Amino acid sequence: MAHIIDSEAEILTTCIHPSAQRQGLATILISGLFEQWKNASIARVFLDVSAQNKPAIELYTKLSFATKTIRKNYYSI
């Protein structure tokens, strides 16, 4: 799930069933969004991810996302 405001997009949720993870599906999903957003003149894409979610961080790094800010206690329970 994602939303667009003006020329920015935010990825709110990326979810792949555990039995289908690590098969490239999230890469395909997000790459498809990037293709759509190119046509919509999106200049910036951002998201939040827990520092403990190593698989997600690996995915987003592979997709050229970079850490801009670390929010303390953002994902605290």
Summary of the structure (lengths in Angstrom):
residues: 77
radius of gyration: 13.1
end to end distance: 22.7
largest distance: 38.6
contacts: 143
relative contact order: 0.19
helix: 35%
strand: 16%
